[in-house]
Amino acid sequence: MSLNSLNAISPIDGRYRKQVSDLAEYFSEFGLIKYRVRVEIEYFIALCELPLPQLADFDKKLYGKLREIYQNFSEADALAIKEIEKTTNHDVKAVEYFIKDKFATFDILKFSEFIHFGLTSQDINNTAIPLSIKEAHTAVIFENMMEVVSQIKALADEWEDIPMLAKTHGQPASPTRLGKELRVFVERLVEQIGLLASIPYAAKFGGATGNFNAHHVAYPTINWVGFGNAFVNETLGLSRSQTTTQIEHYDYLAAYCDNLKRIDNILIDFSRDVWQYVSMNYFKQKIKAGEIGSSAMPHKVNPIDFENAEGNLGVANALFEHFAAKLPISRLQRDLTDSTVLRNMGVPLSHLLIALKSLKKGIGKLELNRAAIDHDLDENWAVVAEAIQTVLRREGYPKPYEALKDLTRKNEKITERSIKEFIETLDISDKVKFELKQISPFTFTGV
């Protein structure tokens, strides 16, 4: 059976493939192989630049040609590496042999033993993978996150002055403004995205057990720690962990996953609030010709984009939580469990991307239903009780809270009329009475 969108096991490779295709170049098997080739090539060039004595006469004019190996990396190249792997039964060693074959075609085979010189597989994996995560985050995830933030901010600006009944514990509460409620999510997201940007993309690079053993025994006078720092930090643009076992300790990657979980939770919170506002008829949704909301009820326009986002964010968080808990733990100098887990890094990021795109679509369909919002305010004059009792406190009126409690907890509906009649019974100046009568659910919205 050939792989297509109908028989893919995972929906990210099936139903949602088009939405996450931008991540394929970073997290597919092809992407991982390409990043490994890139690290191996750049490492060889760095050794030439050092230079190692045996590489001192390497023609630097060939650097461009070497970089073309990964810059022009093709599916045929990846398949060639997979074919080599059938013999080696080792994916990173297959990359090494592939590059050596390229050196043979360039007639520089005499330098080929300095490909992967002194390294272990995790020196390649633990640089290739964080590099792919960094570049995918910058090019795809961050961009879509900020587009969602911008959309929410635009609505917050547009609806800044719209008064709206608040609900605490599901009950009518002191009125607020719709724009401010949306701005809460903008602030939370911006804060967490800022924290995310401060987390380094850490990489391990130091040989079989992290000590540059093989490097040092071959060239004991070279400062290999300094070389490793320069290669990882400057050439690759990552942050080299200084003291490691055979693998990166993944604490920063765990922090990255935890931070994404917090962002996802904020977006889940937003999705549920919007869903609730739609159910309360505060928002309507633009209808696209031909689309069906329900297979049985023709009148329905369901908030499916926010439901889709919530579901995918939940799946993403389940995996981020597992990664954050599992990856920093490894037996002694290393076990293999990190390798199989890291191959799935693109899965939660794909579900996050699906959610972000669903949110962008859903936010773009929202329309304000001012009539429903105003109706709720007009039906809940009892919420001005807080305002009245606070002004009465200011004026030294005896037991104002209790007076308002007696009024608002009667079994009769509190209206504009009953509030104003109550104000007339108060033993206060006409000036204060006038002040209190100006308060309404539409004006008692704070700052």
C-alpha positions as CSV (number, residue, x, y, z in Angstrom):
1,M,0.0,0.0,0.0
2,S,1.5,3.3,-1.0
3,L,1.5,6.1,1.5
4,N,-1.0,8.9,0.9
5,S,-3.3,11.1,2.9
6,L,-6.0,8.4,3.1
7,N,-3.9,5.6,4.5
8,A,-1.4,7.6,6.7
9,I,-1.7,6.4,10.3
10,S,-1.1,9.9,11.8
11,P,-3.4,12.7,10.8
12,I,-0.4,15.1,10.6
13,D,0.8,13.0,7.7
14,G,-2.8,12.5,6.4
15,R,-5.7,14.8,6.9
16,Y,-3.5,17.7,8.1
17,R,-0.5,17.2,5.9
18,K,-1.0,20.4,3.9
19,Q,-1.2,22.5,7.1
20,V,2.1,21.1,8.5
21,S,4.1,20.6,5.3
22,D,6.4,23.6,6.2
23,L,7.7,21.5,9.1
24,A,8.7,18.5,6.9
25,E,12.0,19.9,5.9
26,Y,13.0,20.1,9.6
27,F,11.5,17.0,11.2
28,S,11.0,14.4,8.5
29,E,13.6,11.6,8.1
30,F,14.8,13.5,5.1
31,G,15.2,16.6,7.2
32,L,17.1,14.9,9.9
33,I,19.5,13.3,7.4
34,K,20.1,16.7,5.7
35,Y,20.9,18.4,9.1
36,R,23.3,15.6,9.9
37,V,25.1,16.0,6.6
38,R,25.2,19.8,7.2
39,V,26.9,19.3,10.6
40,E,29.4,16.8,9.3
41,I,30.4,19.2,6.4
42,E,30.7,22.2,8.6
43,Y,32.7,20.2,11.2
44,F,35.2,19.1,8.5
45,I,35.5,22.7,7.3
46,A,36.1,23.8,10.9
47,L,38.9,21.3,11.2
48,C,40.5,22.7,8.0
49,E,40.2,26.2,9.4
50,L,41.9,25.2,12.7
51,P,43.9,23.7,10.8
52,L,44.8,20.2,11.7
53,P,48.3,19.6,10.3
54,Q,47.0,17.0,7.9
55,L,44.4,19.4,6.6
56,A,46.7,22.5,6.2
57,D,47.0,22.0,2.4
58,F,43.2,21.5,1.8
59,D,42.0,23.8,-0.9
60,K,39.7,26.3,0.7
61,K,38.2,27.0,-2.7
62,L,36.4,23.7,-2.3
63,Y,34.4,24.9,0.8
64,G,31.6,26.1,-1.4
65,K,31.5,22.8,-3.3
66,L,31.4,20.9,0.1
67,R,28.5,23.1,1.3
68,E,26.6,22.4,-1.8
69,I,26.3,18.8,-0.6
70,Y,23.8,19.9,2.0
71,Q,22.6,23.0,0.3
72,N,21.5,21.0,-2.7
73,F,20.6,17.9,-0.8
74,S,18.0,15.9,-2.7
75,E,15.6,13.1,-2.0
76,A,17.9,10.9,-4.1
77,D,20.8,11.8,-1.8
78,A,18.7,10.8,1.2
79,L,17.7,7.5,-0.4
80,A,21.3,6.8,-1.2
81,I,22.1,7.2,2.5
82,K,19.2,4.9,3.5
83,E,20.6,2.4,1.1
84,I,24.0,2.5,2.8
85,E,22.3,2.2,6.1
86,K,20.9,-1.2,5.1
87,T,24.5,-2.4,5.2
88,T,25.8,-0.4,8.2
89,N,22.6,-0.7,10.3
90,H,23.7,2.7,11.6
91,D,22.2,5.9,10.4
92,V,25.0,8.3,11.3
93,K,27.7,6.1,9.9
94,A,25.7,5.9,6.7
95,V,26.0,9.7,6.5
96,E,29.7,9.5,7.0
97,Y,30.1,7.0,4.2
98,F,27.9,9.0,1.9
99,I,30.1,12.1,2.3
100,K,33.2,10.0,1.8
101,D,31.7,8.9,-1.5
102,K,31.3,12.5,-2.4
103,F,34.9,13.2,-1.5
104,A,35.9,10.5,-4.0
105,T,34.0,12.2,-6.8
106,F,35.8,15.5,-5.9
107,D,39.1,13.7,-6.0
108,I,39.9,14.6,-2.4
109,L,39.6,11.1,-0.9
110,K,42.9,11.5,1.0
111,F,41.2,13.9,3.4
112,S,38.1,11.7,3.9
113,E,39.2,10.1,7.2
114,F,38.7,13.5,8.8
115,I,35.0,13.3,8.2
116,H,33.4,12.5,11.6
117,F,37.0,12.7,13.1
118,G,36.9,11.8,16.8
119,L,33.2,12.1,17.0
120,T,30.4,9.9,18.3
121,S,26.9,9.8,16.7
122,Q,25.4,12.0,19.4
123,D,27.9,14.8,18.5
124,I,26.0,14.9,15.2
125,N,22.5,14.2,16.5
126,N,22.7,16.5,19.5
127,T,23.7,19.4,17.2
128,A,21.5,18.5,14.1
129,I,18.3,18.2,16.2
130,P,18.5,21.4,18.2
131,L,19.6,23.2,15.0
132,S,16.5,21.9,13.2
133,I,14.3,22.9,16.2
134,K,15.8,26.4,16.3
135,E,15.3,27.0,12.6
136,A,11.8,25.5,12.5
137,H,10.8,27.6,15.5
138,T,12.1,30.8,13.9
139,A,10.8,30.2,10.4
140,V,7.4,28.5,11.2
141,I,6.3,28.3,14.8
142,F,7.2,31.7,16.0
143,E,5.8,33.4,12.9
144,N,2.4,31.7,13.3
145,M,2.3,32.4,17.1
146,M,2.9,36.1,16.5
147,E,0.2,36.1,13.8
148,V,-2.3,34.8,16.3
149,V,-1.2,37.4,18.9
150,S,-1.5,40.1,16.3
151,Q,-5.1,39.0,15.4
152,I,-6.2,39.0,19.1
153,K,-4.5,42.4,19.6
154,A,-6.3,43.8,16.6
155,L,-9.7,42.7,18.0
156,A,-8.7,44.1,21.4
157,D,-8.0,47.4,19.8
158,E,-11.2,47.4,17.8
159,W,-13.4,46.4,20.7
160,E,-11.5,48.4,23.4
161,D,-14.6,50.4,24.5
162,I,-17.3,47.7,24.2
163,P,-18.8,47.2,27.7
164,M,-19.6,43.6,28.6
165,L,-21.0,41.7,31.5
166,A,-18.2,39.8,33.3
167,K,-18.8,36.3,34.8
168,T,-17.0,35.0,37.8
169,H,-17.9,31.5,38.9
170,G,-20.3,31.6,36.0
171,Q,-22.3,34.3,37.7
172,P,-22.9,38.0,36.6
173,A,-20.1,40.1,38.0
174,S,-18.7,43.7,37.7
175,P,-18.8,44.7,34.1
176,T,-15.6,44.8,32.0
177,R,-14.7,45.7,28.5
178,L,-14.4,43.2,25.7
179,G,-11.1,44.7,24.5
180,K,-9.5,44.4,27.9
181,E,-10.5,40.8,28.2
182,L,-8.8,40.0,24.9
183,R,-5.8,42.0,26.0
184,V,-5.4,39.7,28.9
185,F,-4.5,36.9,26.5
186,V,-2.2,39.2,24.5
187,E,-0.2,40.1,27.6
188,R,0.0,36.5,28.7
189,L,1.2,35.2,25.3
190,V,3.7,38.0,24.8
191,E,5.2,37.3,28.2
192,Q,5.6,33.6,27.6
193,I,6.9,34.0,24.1
194,G,9.5,36.4,25.5
195,L,10.5,33.7,28.0
196,L,10.7,31.2,25.3
197,A,13.1,33.3,23.3
198,S,15.5,33.4,26.3
199,I,15.9,29.6,26.3
200,P,19.2,28.5,24.6
201,Y,19.2,25.8,22.0
202,A,21.7,23.7,23.7
203,A,24.0,21.1,22.0
204,K,26.4,18.4,23.1
205,F,29.7,18.2,21.3
206,G,32.6,16.4,22.9
207,G,33.2,12.9,21.8
208,A,32.2,9.5,23.0
209,T,31.7,10.5,26.7
210,G,31.9,14.3,26.5
211,N,35.6,14.6,27.2
212,F,37.1,15.0,23.7
213,N,39.1,11.8,24.5
214,A,39.8,10.8,20.9
215,H,40.6,14.4,19.9
216,H,42.9,14.9,22.8
217,V,44.9,11.7,22.3
218,A,45.4,12.4,18.7
219,Y,46.3,16.2,19.1
220,P,47.0,16.8,22.8
221,T,48.2,20.4,22.3
222,I,45.0,21.7,20.7
223,N,42.4,23.4,22.9
224,W,39.5,21.1,21.9
225,V,37.0,22.7,24.4
226,G,37.7,26.1,22.8
227,F,37.3,24.6,19.3
228,G,34.0,22.9,20.3
229,N,32.7,26.1,21.7
230,A,33.5,28.1,18.6
231,F,32.1,25.4,16.3
232,V,28.8,25.0,18.1
233,N,28.3,28.5,19.3
234,E,29.5,30.5,16.3
235,T,29.4,28.2,13.3
236,L,26.1,26.5,14.1
237,G,24.6,29.3,16.2
238,L,23.7,27.0,19.1
239,S,24.9,26.9,22.8
240,R,27.4,24.2,23.6
241,S,26.8,22.5,27.0
242,Q,30.2,22.4,28.7
243,T,30.0,19.3,30.9
244,T,28.1,16.3,29.4
245,T,28.0,12.6,29.1
246,Q,27.7,11.0,25.7
247,I,24.5,13.0,25.2
248,E,23.1,16.5,25.8
249,H,21.4,16.6,29.1
250,Y,18.3,18.2,27.5
251,D,17.4,20.5,30.4
252,Y,17.0,23.4,28.1
253,L,15.0,21.3,25.7
254,A,12.8,20.3,28.6
255,A,12.4,24.0,29.4
256,Y,11.5,24.7,25.8
257,C,8.8,22.0,26.0
258,D,7.5,23.3,29.3
259,N,7.3,26.8,28.0
260,L,5.4,25.7,24.9
261,K,3.0,23.9,27.3
262,R,2.3,27.2,29.0
263,I,1.7,28.9,25.7
264,D,-0.6,26.1,24.7
265,N,-2.5,26.3,28.0
266,I,-3.1,30.0,27.4
267,L,-4.3,29.3,23.9
268,I,-6.6,26.5,25.3
269,D,-8.0,29.1,27.8
270,F,-8.6,31.5,25.0
271,S,-10.2,28.9,22.8
272,R,-12.6,27.9,25.5
273,D,-13.5,31.5,26.4
274,V,-14.3,32.3,22.7
275,W,-16.3,29.1,22.5
276,Q,-18.3,30.2,25.5
277,Y,-18.8,33.7,24.0
278,V,-20.1,32.1,20.8
279,S,-22.5,29.9,22.8
280,M,-23.7,33.1,24.6
281,N,-24.2,34.7,21.2
282,Y,-21.7,37.5,21.9
283,F,-19.9,36.5,18.8
284,K,-21.3,35.4,15.5
285,Q,-19.2,33.6,12.9
286,K,-18.9,34.6,9.3
287,I,-20.4,31.9,7.0
288,K,-18.5,30.6,4.0
289,A,-20.7,29.6,1.1
290,G,-21.0,25.9,0.8
291,E,-19.8,25.0,4.3
292,I,-22.0,22.9,6.5
293,G,-22.1,23.2,10.3
294,S,-24.1,20.1,11.1
295,S,-25.1,17.1,9.1
296,A,-28.5,17.1,10.7
297,M,-29.2,20.7,11.8
298,P,-29.0,23.2,8.9
299,H,-29.1,26.3,11.1
300,K,-25.9,25.5,13.0
301,V,-22.5,27.2,12.6
302,N,-20.3,25.4,15.0
303,P,-17.1,27.0,16.5
304,I,-15.1,24.1,15.0
305,D,-11.9,26.1,14.6
306,F,-11.6,26.7,18.3
307,E,-12.5,23.1,19.1
308,N,-9.9,21.9,16.6
309,A,-7.3,24.1,18.2
310,E,-8.2,23.0,21.7
311,G,-7.9,19.3,20.7
312,N,-4.6,19.7,18.9
313,L,-3.1,21.8,21.7
314,G,-4.0,19.0,24.2
315,V,-2.3,16.4,22.1
316,A,0.8,18.6,21.7
317,N,0.9,19.2,25.5
318,A,0.7,15.5,26.3
319,L,3.8,14.9,24.2
320,F,5.6,18.1,25.4
321,E,5.0,16.9,29.0
322,H,6.5,13.5,28.2
323,F,9.5,15.0,26.5
324,A,10.2,17.4,29.4
325,A,9.9,14.6,31.9
326,K,11.8,11.9,30.0
327,L,14.6,13.5,28.1
328,P,16.7,14.8,31.0
329,I,16.9,11.3,32.4
330,S,19.4,8.7,31.1
331,R,21.2,5.8,32.7
332,L,24.8,6.5,33.5
333,Q,26.7,7.9,30.5
334,R,23.8,7.2,28.1
335,D,21.0,4.9,27.2
336,L,19.2,4.9,23.8
337,T,15.8,6.1,25.0
338,D,16.5,9.7,24.1
339,S,17.1,8.8,20.4
340,T,13.7,7.3,19.7
341,V,11.9,10.1,21.6
342,L,13.7,12.9,19.8
343,R,12.6,11.5,16.4
344,N,9.1,12.5,17.4
345,M,9.9,16.2,18.1
346,G,8.1,17.3,15.0
347,V,4.9,15.6,16.2
348,P,3.8,18.0,19.0
349,L,5.1,21.0,17.0
350,S,2.9,19.9,14.1
351,H,-0.1,19.6,16.4
352,L,0.7,23.1,17.7
353,L,1.0,24.4,14.2
354,I,-2.4,22.9,13.3
355,A,-3.9,24.6,16.3
356,L,-2.3,28.0,15.5
357,K,-3.7,27.8,11.9
358,S,-7.1,26.8,13.2
359,L,-7.1,29.8,15.6
360,K,-6.1,32.2,12.8
361,K,-9.0,30.9,10.8
362,G,-11.5,31.0,13.7
363,I,-10.5,34.5,14.9
364,G,-10.8,35.8,11.3
365,K,-14.5,34.6,11.3
366,L,-15.6,36.3,14.5
367,E,-18.2,39.1,14.3
368,L,-19.4,41.1,17.2
369,N,-23.0,40.8,18.3
370,R,-23.4,44.0,20.2
371,A,-27.1,43.5,20.7
372,A,-26.6,40.3,22.7
373,I,-23.9,41.9,24.8
374,D,-26.0,45.0,25.6
375,H,-29.0,42.8,26.4
376,D,-27.0,40.9,29.0
377,L,-25.8,44.2,30.6
378,D,-29.4,45.6,30.7
379,E,-30.7,42.4,32.3
380,N,-28.2,42.6,35.1
381,W,-28.5,45.9,36.9
382,A,-27.7,44.2,40.2
383,V,-24.0,44.3,39.3
384,V,-23.9,48.1,40.0
385,A,-24.4,47.2,43.7
386,E,-20.7,47.0,44.2
387,A,-20.3,50.5,42.8
388,I,-23.0,52.0,44.9
389,Q,-21.8,50.5,48.2
390,T,-18.2,51.6,47.5
391,V,-19.3,55.2,47.0
392,L,-21.4,54.9,50.2
393,R,-18.3,53.7,52.0
394,R,-16.5,56.7,50.8
395,E,-19.3,58.9,52.2
396,G,-19.3,57.2,55.6
397,Y,-22.7,55.7,55.1
398,P,-23.5,53.1,57.8
399,K,-23.3,49.4,56.7
400,P,-23.6,50.1,52.9
401,Y,-22.6,46.5,52.0
402,E,-25.5,45.1,54.1
403,A,-27.9,47.6,52.6
404,L,-27.1,46.6,49.1
405,K,-27.1,42.9,50.0
406,D,-30.7,43.2,51.3
407,L,-31.7,44.9,48.1
408,T,-30.0,42.6,45.6
409,R,-30.9,39.3,47.3
410,K,-34.6,39.8,47.3
411,N,-36.5,37.3,45.0
412,E,-37.4,40.1,42.6
413,K,-35.5,41.2,39.5
414,I,-33.2,44.2,40.0
415,T,-33.8,46.8,37.3
416,E,-32.7,50.3,36.5
417,R,-35.9,51.6,38.1
418,S,-35.5,49.6,41.4
419,I,-31.8,50.7,41.7
420,K,-32.8,54.4,41.3
421,E,-35.7,54.0,43.7
422,F,-33.3,52.5,46.3
423,I,-30.9,55.5,45.8
424,E,-33.8,57.9,46.6
425,T,-34.3,56.2,50.0
426,L,-30.7,56.8,51.1
427,D,-29.9,59.5,53.6
428,I,-27.3,61.2,51.5
429,S,-26.9,64.5,49.7
430,D,-28.6,65.2,46.3
431,K,-25.1,65.6,44.8
432,V,-24.2,62.0,45.8
433,K,-27.6,60.7,44.7
434,F,-27.0,62.3,41.3
435,E,-23.5,60.7,41.1
436,L,-24.9,57.2,42.0
437,K,-27.7,57.5,39.4
438,Q,-25.1,58.0,36.6
439,I,-23.7,54.5,37.3
440,S,-25.0,51.8,35.0
441,P,-23.8,48.4,33.8
442,F,-22.7,50.2,30.7
443,T,-20.5,52.7,32.5
444,F,-19.2,50.7,35.5
445,T,-16.3,49.2,33.6
446,G,-13.3,50.4,35.5
447,V,-10.1,51.8,33.8
